[in-house]
């Protein structure tokens, strides 16, 4: 998944599968490491979501400029 594809999404949050694909890692690797990597996340019930803009900042700048850890 490219930055342009993520920008075109009509949602404000990404799934772990989408983030994993963009990073070129497995979903299992994402779940093992997202806390260590300090990914900002939100939980809706049992579902984990990653804010789209924060993830785009990470892809562009190598860091999160807006941390929304919950």
N, CA, C and O atoms as a CHARMM CRD file, in Angstrom:
* protein
*
  280
    1    1 UNK  N      0.85900  -1.17200   0.00000 PROA 1      0.00000
    2    1 UNK  CA     0.00000   0.00000   0.00000 PROA 1      0.00000
    3    1 UNK  C      0.90400   1.23300   0.00000 PROA 1      0.00000
    4    1 UNK  O      1.77900   1.36700   0.85500 PROA 1      0.00000
    5    2 UNK  N      0.69100   2.11500  -0.94500 PROA 2      0.00000
    6    2 UNK  CA     1.49900   3.31800  -1.09000 PROA 2      0.00000
    7    2 UNK  C      0.88200   4.49000  -0.33800 PROA 2      0.00000
    8    2 UNK  O     -0.29700   4.46500   0.01400 PROA 2      0.00000
    9    3 UNK  N      1.69100   5.51600  -0.09800 PROA 3      0.00000
   10    3 UNK  CA     1.20300   6.71500   0.59300 PROA 3      0.00000
   11    3 UNK  C     -0.00900   7.28800  -0.13100 PROA 3      0.00000
   12    3 UNK  O     -0.98300   7.69200   0.50500 PROA 3      0.00000
   13    4 UNK  N      0.05000   7.32300  -1.46100 PROA 4      0.00000
   14    4 UNK  CA    -1.05900   7.88700  -2.23600 PROA 4      0.00000
   15    4 UNK  C     -2.34800   7.09700  -2.02000 PROA 4      0.00000
   16    4 UNK  O     -3.42900   7.67900  -1.93600 PROA 4      0.00000
   17    5 UNK  N     -2.23500   5.79000  -1.93200 PROA 5      0.00000
   18    5 UNK  CA    -3.41300   4.94800  -1.69200 PROA 5      0.00000
   19    5 UNK  C     -3.99800   5.21300  -0.30900 PROA 5      0.00000
   20    5 UNK  O     -5.21700   5.27400  -0.14700 PROA 5      0.00000
   21    6 UNK  N     -3.14000   5.36800   0.67000 PROA 6      0.00000
   22    6 UNK  CA    -3.60400   5.64500   2.03000 PROA 6      0.00000
   23    6 UNK  C     -4.27500   7.01100   2.08700 PROA 6      0.00000
   24    6 UNK  O     -5.31600   7.16100   2.72700 PROA 6      0.00000
   25    7 UNK  N     -3.69500   8.00400   1.43000 PROA 7      0.00000
   26    7 UNK  CA    -4.28000   9.35400   1.41400 PROA 7      0.00000
   27    7 UNK  C     -5.68300   9.34800   0.81400 PROA 7      0.00000
   28    7 UNK  O     -6.53900  10.12100   1.24400 PROA 7      0.00000
   29    8 UNK  N     -5.92800   8.49700  -0.16500 PROA 8      0.00000
   30    8 UNK  CA    -7.23100   8.46100  -0.83500 PROA 8      0.00000
   31    8 UNK  C     -8.31700   7.75700  -0.03300 PROA 8      0.00000
   32    8 UNK  O     -9.49500   7.87300  -0.37000 PROA 8      0.00000
   33    9 UNK  N     -7.95400   7.03900   1.00700 PROA 9      0.00000
   34    9 UNK  CA    -8.96300   6.34100   1.80700 PROA 9      0.00000
   35    9 UNK  C     -9.92400   7.34000   2.44000 PROA 9      0.00000
   36    9 UNK  O     -9.51300   8.40700   2.89500 PROA 9      0.00000
   37   10 UNK  N    -11.20500   6.98600   2.46500 PROA 10     0.00000
   38   10 UNK  CA   -12.23500   7.87100   3.00900 PROA 10     0.00000
   39   10 UNK  C    -12.39400   7.74700   4.51900 PROA 10     0.00000
   40   10 UNK  O    -13.33900   8.29000   5.09100 PROA 10     0.00000
   41   11 UNK  N    -11.48000   7.04100   5.16000 PROA 11     0.00000
   42   11 UNK  CA   -11.58000   6.81500   6.60600 PROA 11     0.00000
   43   11 UNK  C    -10.44700   7.54000   7.32100 PROA 11     0.00000
   44   11 UNK  O     -9.43600   7.89900   6.71500 PROA 11     0.00000
   45   12 UNK  N    -10.63600   7.74800   8.61600 PROA 12     0.00000
   46   12 UNK  CA    -9.60700   8.39600   9.42500 PROA 12     0.00000
   47   12 UNK  C     -8.68500   7.40700  10.11800 PROA 12     0.00000
   48   12 UNK  O     -7.67800   7.80200  10.70500 PROA 12     0.00000
   49   13 UNK  N     -9.02400   6.11900  10.05300 PROA 13     0.00000
   50   13 UNK  CA    -8.23600   5.09600  10.72900 PROA 13     0.00000
   51   13 UNK  C     -7.87500   3.97900   9.77000 PROA 13     0.00000
   52   13 UNK  O     -8.59100   3.71400   8.80500 PROA 13     0.00000
   53   14 UNK  N     -6.74600   3.32300  10.04900 PROA 14     0.00000
   54   14 UNK  CA    -6.29200   2.17600   9.27000 PROA 14     0.00000
   55   14 UNK  C     -6.35300   0.92800  10.13900 PROA 14     0.00000
   56   14 UNK  O     -6.31300   1.00700  11.36600 PROA 14     0.00000
   57   15 UNK  N     -6.45000  -0.20600   9.49200 PROA 15     0.00000
   58   15 UNK  CA    -6.44700  -1.47700  10.21400 PROA 15     0.00000
   59   15 UNK  C     -5.00200  -1.96200  10.36500 PROA 15     0.00000
   60   15 UNK  O     -4.12500  -1.53100   9.61700 PROA 15     0.00000
   61   16 UNK  N     -4.75400  -2.84300  11.31300 PROA 16     0.00000
   62   16 UNK  CA    -3.41900  -3.43900  11.41500 PROA 16     0.00000
   63   16 UNK  C     -2.98500  -4.12100  10.11000 PROA 16     0.00000
   64   16 UNK  O     -1.80300  -4.09400   9.76700 PROA 16     0.00000
   65   17 UNK  N     -3.91900  -4.72500   9.38600 PROA 17     0.00000
   66   17 UNK  CA    -3.57800  -5.37000   8.11100 PROA 17     0.00000
   67   17 UNK  C     -3.07600  -4.34300   7.09500 PROA 17     0.00000
   68   17 UNK  O     -2.10600  -4.60200   6.38200 PROA 17     0.00000
   69   18 UNK  N     -3.73000  -3.18000   7.02600 PROA 18     0.00000
   70   18 UNK  CA    -3.30200  -2.14000   6.08400 PROA 18     0.00000
   71   18 UNK  C     -1.93500  -1.58000   6.46000 PROA 18     0.00000
   72   18 UNK  O     -1.08800  -1.36200   5.59300 PROA 18     0.00000
   73   19 UNK  N     -1.72400  -1.35200   7.73700 PROA 19     0.00000
   74   19 UNK  CA    -0.43500  -0.83600   8.20200 PROA 19     0.00000
   75   19 UNK  C      0.66600  -1.86400   7.94700 PROA 19     0.00000
   76   19 UNK  O      1.75600  -1.51200   7.49900 PROA 19     0.00000
   77   20 UNK  N      0.38100  -3.12200   8.23100 PROA 20     0.00000
   78   20 UNK  CA     1.35700  -4.19100   7.99500 PROA 20     0.00000
   79   20 UNK  C      1.75800  -4.25600   6.53200 PROA 20     0.00000
   80   20 UNK  O      2.93700  -4.38300   6.20300 PROA 20     0.00000
   81   21 UNK  N      0.76600  -4.16700   5.66300 PROA 21     0.00000
   82   21 UNK  CA     1.03800  -4.21500   4.22500 PROA 21     0.00000
   83   21 UNK  C      1.90600  -3.03300   3.80200 PROA 21     0.00000
   84   21 UNK  O      2.85100  -3.20200   3.03200 PROA 21     0.00000
   85   22 UNK  N      1.59100  -1.84500   4.30000 PROA 22     0.00000
   86   22 UNK  CA     2.35900  -0.64800   3.94600 PROA 22     0.00000
   87   22 UNK  C      3.80300  -0.74800   4.43800 PROA 22     0.00000
   88   22 UNK  O      4.71700  -0.24000   3.78900 PROA 22     0.00000
   89   23 UNK  N      4.00700  -1.39600   5.57500 PROA 23     0.00000
   90   23 UNK  CA     5.35000  -1.53300   6.13900 PROA 23     0.00000
   91   23 UNK  C      6.09700  -2.75000   5.60800 PROA 23     0.00000
   92   23 UNK  O      7.30300  -2.88500   5.81700 PROA 23     0.00000
   93   24 UNK  N      5.37500  -3.63700   4.91700 PROA 24     0.00000
   94   24 UNK  CA     6.00800  -4.83900   4.38600 PROA 24     0.00000
   95   24 UNK  C      6.32900  -5.86900   5.45800 PROA 24     0.00000
   96   24 UNK  O      7.31800  -6.59600   5.36200 PROA 24     0.00000
   97   25 UNK  N      5.47700  -5.92300   6.48700 PROA 25     0.00000
   98   25 UNK  CA     5.65900  -6.89400   7.57000 PROA 25     0.00000
   99   25 UNK  C      4.37900  -7.70800   7.72700 PROA 25     0.00000
  100   25 UNK  O      3.33200  -7.34200   7.19400 PROA 25     0.00000
  101   26 UNK  N      4.47200  -8.80200   8.45600 PROA 26     0.00000
  102   26 UNK  CA     3.27400  -9.60700   8.69100 PROA 26     0.00000
  103   26 UNK  C      2.42000  -8.96000   9.77800 PROA 26     0.00000
  104   26 UNK  O      2.90000  -8.13900  10.55800 PROA 26     0.00000
  105   27 UNK  N      1.15500  -9.34400   9.81200 PROA 27     0.00000
  106   27 UNK  CA     0.26000  -8.83100  10.85400 PROA 27     0.00000
  107   27 UNK  C      0.76000  -9.27800  12.22400 PROA 27     0.00000
  108   27 UNK  O      0.70200  -8.51300  13.18600 PROA 27     0.00000
  109   28 UNK  N      1.24700 -10.50100  12.31500 PROA 28     0.00000
  110   28 UNK  CA     1.77500 -11.00500  13.59200 PROA 28     0.00000
  111   28 UNK  C      2.94500 -10.14700  14.06800 PROA 28     0.00000
  112   28 UNK  O      3.04600  -9.83500  15.25500 PROA 28     0.00000
  113   29 UNK  N      3.82400  -9.76600  13.14900 PROA 29     0.00000
  114   29 UNK  CA     4.95100  -8.90100  13.50600 PROA 29     0.00000
  115   29 UNK  C      4.45400  -7.54100  13.96900 PROA 29     0.00000
  116   29 UNK  O      4.99100  -6.98100  14.92500 PROA 29     0.00000
  117   30 UNK  N      3.44300  -7.00600  13.31200 PROA 30     0.00000
  118   30 UNK  CA     2.87000  -5.72700  13.74200 PROA 30     0.00000
  119   30 UNK  C      2.35400  -5.82800  15.17100 PROA 30     0.00000
  120   30 UNK  O      2.69100  -4.99700  16.01400 PROA 30     0.00000
  121   31 UNK  N      1.53900  -6.84200  15.44700 PROA 31     0.00000
  122   31 UNK  CA     0.96200  -6.98300  16.78700 PROA 31     0.00000
  123   31 UNK  C      2.03600  -7.18800  17.85900 PROA 31     0.00000
  124   31 UNK  O      1.88800  -6.71200  18.98400 PROA 31     0.00000
  125   32 UNK  N      3.10700  -7.89100  17.51500 PROA 32     0.00000
  126   32 UNK  CA     4.19000  -8.09800  18.48700 PROA 32     0.00000
  127   32 UNK  C      4.93700  -6.80500  18.78600 PROA 32     0.00000
  128   32 UNK  O      5.47100  -6.64500  19.88400 PROA 32     0.00000
  129   33 UNK  N      4.98400  -5.88500  17.83600 PROA 33     0.00000
  130   33 UNK  CA     5.88100  -4.73500  17.95900 PROA 33     0.00000
  131   33 UNK  C      5.23600  -3.35500  17.99500 PROA 33     0.00000
  132   33 UNK  O      5.95200  -2.37400  18.19500 PROA 33     0.00000
  133   34 UNK  N      3.92700  -3.22700  17.81200 PROA 34     0.00000
  134   34 UNK  CA     3.35800  -1.88100  17.70200 PROA 34     0.00000
  135   34 UNK  C      3.53700  -1.05900  18.97300 PROA 34     0.00000
  136   34 UNK  O      3.68600   0.16000  18.89200 PROA 34     0.00000
  137   35 UNK  N      3.52600  -1.68700  20.13300 PROA 35     0.00000
  138   35 UNK  CA     3.73100  -0.92900  21.37600 PROA 35     0.00000
  139   35 UNK  C      5.18200  -0.47500  21.50600 PROA 35     0.00000
  140   35 UNK  O      5.44600   0.64900  21.93500 PROA 35     0.00000
  141   36 UNK  N      6.11700  -1.33700  21.14100 PROA 36     0.00000
  142   36 UNK  CA     7.53600  -0.96500  21.18200 PROA 36     0.00000
  143   36 UNK  C      7.82600   0.17500  20.21500 PROA 36     0.00000
  144   36 UNK  O      8.64800   1.04900  20.49400 PROA 36     0.00000
  145   37 UNK  N      7.13500   0.15500  19.06400 PROA 37     0.00000
  146   37 UNK  CA     7.34000   1.19500  18.05600 PROA 37     0.00000
  147   37 UNK  C      6.56000   2.46500  18.38800 PROA 37     0.00000
  148   37 UNK  O      6.65800   3.46700  17.67900 PROA 37     0.00000
  149   38 UNK  N      5.79000   2.41500  19.46400 PROA 38     0.00000
  150   38 UNK  CA     4.99500   3.55200  19.94200 PROA 38     0.00000
  151   38 UNK  C      3.98600   4.03700  18.90300 PROA 38     0.00000
  152   38 UNK  O      3.77100   5.23800  18.73700 PROA 38     0.00000
  153   39 UNK  N      3.37500   3.08000  18.21100 PROA 39     0.00000
  154   39 UNK  CA     2.31500   3.42500  17.27500 PROA 39     0.00000
  155   39 UNK  C      1.14400   4.00200  18.04700 PROA 39     0.00000
  156   39 UNK  O      0.70900   3.40300  19.03000 PROA 39     0.00000
  157   40 UNK  N      0.61800   5.14900  17.63200 PROA 40     0.00000
  158   40 UNK  CA    -0.60800   5.64600  18.25600 PROA 40     0.00000
  159   40 UNK  C     -1.76200   4.75300  17.80700 PROA 40     0.00000
  160   40 UNK  O     -1.93400   4.49900  16.61500 PROA 40     0.00000
  161   41 UNK  N     -2.53400   4.29100  18.75000 PROA 41     0.00000
  162   41 UNK  CA    -3.63800   3.39200  18.42200 PROA 41     0.00000
  163   41 UNK  C     -4.88600   3.77200  19.19500 PROA 41     0.00000
  164   41 UNK  O     -4.83000   4.46300  20.21200 PROA 41     0.00000
  165   42 UNK  N     -6.00600   3.30300  18.68600 PROA 42     0.00000
  166   42 UNK  CA    -7.29600   3.45400  19.34200 PROA 42     0.00000
  167   42 UNK  C     -7.96300   2.09100  19.30200 PROA 42     0.00000
  168   42 UNK  O     -7.84400   1.36100  18.31700 PROA 42     0.00000
  169   43 UNK  N     -8.65500   1.75400  20.35600 PROA 43     0.00000
  170   43 UNK  CA    -9.41800   0.50000  20.37300 PROA 43     0.00000
  171   43 UNK  C    -10.89700   0.82900  20.28800 PROA 43     0.00000
  172   43 UNK  O    -11.39800   1.71100  20.98600 PROA 43     0.00000
  173   44 UNK  N    -11.58600   0.10200  19.42000 PROA 44     0.00000
  174   44 UNK  CA   -13.03900   0.15800  19.33000 PROA 44     0.00000
  175   44 UNK  C    -13.48900  -1.26900  19.61400 PROA 44     0.00000
  176   44 UNK  O    -13.40800  -2.14600  18.75500 PROA 44     0.00000
  177   45 UNK  N    -13.96000  -1.48000  20.82300 PROA 45     0.00000
  178   45 UNK  CA   -14.23000  -2.84800  21.25300 PROA 45     0.00000
  179   45 UNK  C    -12.91100  -3.58900  21.30800 PROA 45     0.00000
  180   45 UNK  O    -11.98600  -3.16900  22.00300 PROA 45     0.00000
  181   46 UNK  N    -12.82100  -4.68500  20.58200 PROA 46     0.00000
  182   46 UNK  CA   -11.56400  -5.43500  20.54800 PROA 46     0.00000
  183   46 UNK  C    -10.72500  -5.09000  19.31900 PROA 46     0.00000
  184   46 UNK  O     -9.62600  -5.61700  19.14300 PROA 46     0.00000
  185   47 UNK  N    -11.24500  -4.20400  18.47100 PROA 47     0.00000
  186   47 UNK  CA   -10.53500  -3.84800  17.23400 PROA 47     0.00000
  187   47 UNK  C     -9.51800  -2.74300  17.47300 PROA 47     0.00000
  188   47 UNK  O     -9.81200  -1.73900  18.12100 PROA 47     0.00000
  189   48 UNK  N     -8.33500  -2.94200  16.94700 PROA 48     0.00000
  190   48 UNK  CA    -7.26700  -1.95700  17.04100 PROA 48     0.00000
  191   48 UNK  C     -7.27700  -1.11500  15.77100 PROA 48     0.00000
  192   48 UNK  O     -7.35900  -1.65300  14.66700 PROA 48     0.00000
  193   49 UNK  N     -7.19400   0.20500  15.92700 PROA 49     0.00000
  194   49 UNK  CA    -7.16300   1.10600  14.77900 PROA 49     0.00000
  195   49 UNK  C     -5.97700   2.05000  14.92100 PROA 49     0.00000
  196   49 UNK  O     -5.58300   2.41400  16.02900 PROA 49     0.00000
  197   50 UNK  N     -5.41600   2.44000  13.78200 PROA 50     0.00000
  198   50 UNK  CA    -4.27700   3.34700  13.75200 PROA 50     0.00000
  199   50 UNK  C     -4.72200   4.61600  13.02800 PROA 50     0.00000
  200   50 UNK  O     -5.21200   4.53400  11.90100 PROA 50     0.00000
  201   51 UNK  N     -4.56100   5.79600  13.65200 PROA 51     0.00000
  202   51 UNK  CA    -4.96600   7.03900  12.98800 PROA 51     0.00000
  203   51 UNK  C     -4.21500   7.22000  11.66300 PROA 51     0.00000
  204   51 UNK  O     -2.98800   7.13400  11.61100 PROA 51     0.00000
  205   52 UNK  N     -4.97100   7.47000  10.60900 PROA 52     0.00000
  206   52 UNK  CA    -4.40100   7.57600   9.26800 PROA 52     0.00000
  207   52 UNK  C     -3.35600   8.68400   9.17800 PROA 52     0.00000
  208   52 UNK  O     -2.26800   8.45400   8.65100 PROA 52     0.00000
  209   53 UNK  N     -3.65700   9.86900   9.67500 PROA 53     0.00000
  210   53 UNK  CA    -2.72200  10.99600   9.55800 PROA 53     0.00000
  211   53 UNK  C     -1.43100  10.73900  10.32500 PROA 53     0.00000
  212   53 UNK  O     -0.35000  11.08600   9.85100 PROA 53     0.00000
  213   54 UNK  N     -1.53500  10.13900  11.49500 PROA 54     0.00000
  214   54 UNK  CA    -0.33400   9.82700  12.27700 PROA 54     0.00000
  215   54 UNK  C      0.53200   8.80800  11.53800 PROA 54     0.00000
  216   54 UNK  O      1.75800   8.92300  11.52700 PROA 54     0.00000
  217   55 UNK  N     -0.10500   7.81500  10.92300 PROA 55     0.00000
  218   55 UNK  CA     0.66400   6.81400  10.18300 PROA 55     0.00000
  219   55 UNK  C      1.30700   7.43300   8.94300 PROA 55     0.00000
  220   55 UNK  O      2.44400   7.10100   8.60800 PROA 55     0.00000
  221   56 UNK  N      0.59600   8.32200   8.26400 PROA 56     0.00000
  222   56 UNK  CA     1.18600   9.01200   7.11300 PROA 56     0.00000
  223   56 UNK  C      2.39600   9.83700   7.54600 PROA 56     0.00000
  224   56 UNK  O      3.40100   9.87500   6.83700 PROA 56     0.00000
  225   57 UNK  N      2.30900  10.49700   8.70200 PROA 57     0.00000
  226   57 UNK  CA     3.46000  11.23900   9.23500 PROA 57     0.00000
  227   57 UNK  C      4.64200  10.30000   9.44900 PROA 57     0.00000
  228   57 UNK  O      5.78300  10.64400   9.14000 PROA 57     0.00000
  229   58 UNK  N      4.36000   9.11400   9.98000 PROA 58     0.00000
  230   58 UNK  CA     5.41500   8.13000  10.20600 PROA 58     0.00000
  231   58 UNK  C      6.06900   7.72900   8.88200 PROA 58     0.00000
  232   58 UNK  O      7.29400   7.64500   8.79600 PROA 58     0.00000
  233   59 UNK  N      5.26700   7.48600   7.86300 PROA 59     0.00000
  234   59 UNK  CA     5.82200   7.09800   6.56200 PROA 59     0.00000
  235   59 UNK  C      6.62900   8.23100   5.94100 PROA 59     0.00000
  236   59 UNK  O      7.67500   7.99000   5.33700 PROA 59     0.00000
  237   60 UNK  N      6.15900   9.44700   6.08300 PROA 60     0.00000
  238   60 UNK  CA     6.83400  10.60000   5.46800 PROA 60     0.00000
  239   60 UNK  C      8.08900  11.02100   6.22500 PROA 60     0.00000
  240   60 UNK  O      9.12100  11.29700   5.61400 PROA 60     0.00000
  241   61 UNK  N      8.00300  11.07000   7.54500 PROA 61     0.00000
  242   61 UNK  CA     9.05200  11.68800   8.35600 PROA 61     0.00000
  243   61 UNK  C      9.80200  10.71600   9.26000 PROA 61     0.00000
  244   61 UNK  O     10.79200  11.09400   9.88600 PROA 61     0.00000
  245   62 UNK  N      9.34200   9.46700   9.33300 PROA 62     0.00000
  246   62 UNK  CA    10.00900   8.48600  10.17200 PROA 62     0.00000
  247   62 UNK  C      9.67900   8.59500  11.64200 PROA 62     0.00000
  248   62 UNK  O     10.31200   7.95100  12.47900 PROA 62     0.00000
  249   63 UNK  N      8.67900   9.41700  11.95900 PROA 63     0.00000
  250   63 UNK  CA     8.25300   9.55400  13.34900 PROA 63     0.00000
  251   63 UNK  C      6.80000   9.99300  13.38600 PROA 63     0.00000
  252   63 UNK  O      6.24900  10.46400  12.39100 PROA 63     0.00000
  253   64 UNK  N      6.19600   9.83200  14.54300 PROA 64     0.00000
  254   64 UNK  CA     4.81900  10.27100  14.72300 PROA 64     0.00000
  255   64 UNK  C      4.84600  11.69300  15.24700 PROA 64     0.00000
  256   64 UNK  O      5.46000  11.96900  16.27800 PROA 64     0.00000
  257   65 UNK  N      4.18100  12.59600  14.54100 PROA 65     0.00000
  258   65 UNK  CA     4.14300  13.97600  15.01100 PROA 65     0.00000
  259   65 UNK  C      2.93900  14.21400  15.89400 PROA 65     0.00000
  260   65 UNK  O      2.91500  15.16900  16.67100 PROA 65     0.00000
  261   66 UNK  N      1.93900  13.35700  15.78300 PROA 66     0.00000
  262   66 UNK  CA     0.74500  13.45200  16.62800 PROA 66     0.00000
  263   66 UNK  C      0.61600  12.13400  17.36200 PROA 66     0.00000
  264   66 UNK  O      0.28800  11.11900  16.74800 PROA 66     0.00000
  265   67 UNK  N      0.86700  12.12500  18.65800 PROA 67     0.00000
  266   67 UNK  CA     0.72300  10.87000  19.38400 PROA 67     0.00000
  267   67 UNK  C     -0.61600  10.84600  20.07700 PROA 67     0.00000
  268   67 UNK  O     -0.96300  11.75400  20.83200 PROA 67     0.00000
  269   68 UNK  N     -1.36200   9.79500  19.81000 PROA 68     0.00000
  270   68 UNK  CA    -2.69500   9.63300  20.37000 PROA 68     0.00000
  271   68 UNK  C     -2.79600   8.28100  21.05200 PROA 68     0.00000
  272   68 UNK  O     -3.82700   7.61600  20.96100 PROA 68     0.00000
  273   69 UNK  N     -1.72600   7.86500  21.73900 PROA 69     0.00000
  274   69 UNK  CA    -1.72200   6.55000  22.39700 PROA 69     0.00000
  275   69 UNK  C     -2.86500   6.42200  23.37100 PROA 69     0.00000
  276   69 UNK  O     -3.11100   7.31000  24.18700 PROA 69     0.00000
  277   70 UNK  N     -3.56000   5.31100  23.27600 PROA 70     0.00000
  278   70 UNK  CA    -4.66200   5.03000  24.19200 PROA 70     0.00000
  279   70 UNK  C     -4.57900   3.60500  24.62400 PROA 70     0.00000
  280   70 UNK  O     -5.41500   3.14600  25.40300 PROA 70     0.00000
